[in-house]
Amino acid sequence: MSEVFVEGLDVSVLLAVLENGDAKARMTLAKQLALLLADAETPPLEREQVTPIVLKLTVDSTRDVRCALAIDLVAQEKLHADIVFSIIADDDDIALPFLEQTPSLNEWHMMAVLKVGDEPRQTAVAKREDLTTEAANYIIKSAPLATAMALFDNAVVQLEASDYRILFQRFGQSAEMAELLLARKDLPLDIRITQAKRAASRMRQMMAERGWVAANDASELVSDAEEIAVMRILIEANAAERAKATAFLASKNMLTPALIVRAASMGEMGVVESAFAHLSGNSPQRACEMMYSRSQLLFKSIFNKSGLPQSCFGILKAACEVVVEAREEGLPLNAESFGRRVLEALLTRYEHMSSTERAKQIEYLGRYGEDRIRKIAKRLKADLVRAA
């Protein structure tokens, strides 16, 4: 082998070890060159001279040499791009830890790995503490499921509502992604509602396929579960979120009279207020003024504007009256005590209401009220039907 010498560093000995040394000697060489590159005082010329040798070591035939080199280089900044990509192309157990940690991976390198790398390498990039906004956006829009899921564990990534919607659109059918999304407190309510509806649809299909219960019973059970899930989402939302979610429900024909009556039966009047405001086209404040007014005409006006069926007028009116009375008395009411008062109002007021209509209003409590109220309402309804 001819001697190689240039100003700055005699690399002939290094080349000799590279070409003729055993694995142990090459491993020692790798460590020495890594130290040379790590030294801040190493001149640029010497770095340039040893780069081809280091690059050859990244594809050494002995795995232990490559592994040692990757470990020694992982913390170093400004490595030559060829060295970085050569290590990244190695076996996964060598490449992935290096890819997750090396500070030599710049923005361009990140995007290159995301666009042409396989899923494990894309996922390694997604875990990086210096992940750029551009890289995160690419992952959200184009990367596979495992890579997108890795974003949820990356503290530097702040997902926005639009990001959640893209991820849900792409991977919403994945149970793993759905679980991650639903665990986020800032998840838009329309996604929570859509997921609840999907879950109900899957349950309905499974119950029908397996014949667990009669088809009609299965449909009713699943519809109840869906409504309860949606109502719970609305209850836990703040006023602004609830207003948006209510508009979304209306756009999907999910703001049903049954949902509104169920909320009223349980004393969840925030849900009812939001529904009345949206359906009648009033502001939330004006809707509440009309709902809880002592004027029969105001409540009747907002009810008529809402387009709700006349068959649920009585129970909604009674629920609003209970709210007014409880506020005047300064009494907080839980679901059971609220239901009792609504039941009492339906039994003792509204002289114009026929026994048949009164039984119908009480039937709502028998289906949608709190557990104890449902039992009482069912017995009272039966008594009214017999008396009629």
Salt bridges, closest charged atoms under 4 A:
ASP60 OD2 - ARG26 NE 2.60
ASP72 OD2 - LYS31 NZ 3.45
ASP82 OD2 - HIS80 ND1 3.78
ASP90 OD2 - ARG66 NE 2.80
ASP91 OD2 - ARG66 NH2 3.47
ASP92 OD1 - ARG121 NH1 2.81
ASP93 OD2 - ARG63 NH2 2.10
GLU100 OE2 - LYS127 NZ 3.81
ASP118 OD2 - ARG121 NH1 3.07
ASP130 OD1 - ARG128 NE 2.89
ASP190 OD1 - ARG165 NH2 2.86
ASP224 OD1 - ARG262 NH2 2.84
ASP224 OD1 - ARG367 NH2 2.84
GLU226 OE2 - LYS197 NZ 3.44
GLU227 OE1 - ARG262 NE 2.86
GLU289 OE1 - ARG286 NH1 3.21
GLU321 OE2 - LYS317 NZ 3.68
GLU321 OE1 - ARG349 NH1 2.79
GLU325 OE2 - ARG349 NH2 2.84
GLU328 OE2 - ARG294 NH2 2.87
GLU329 OE1 - ARG341 NH2 2.77
GLU336 OE2 - ARG340 NH2 2.89
GLU336 OE1 - ARG372 NH2 2.86
GLU363 OE1 - LYS381 NZ 3.73
GLU370 OE2 - ARG372 NH2 3.24
ASP371 OD1 - ARG374 NH2 2.80
ASP383 OD1 - ARG386 NH2 2.25
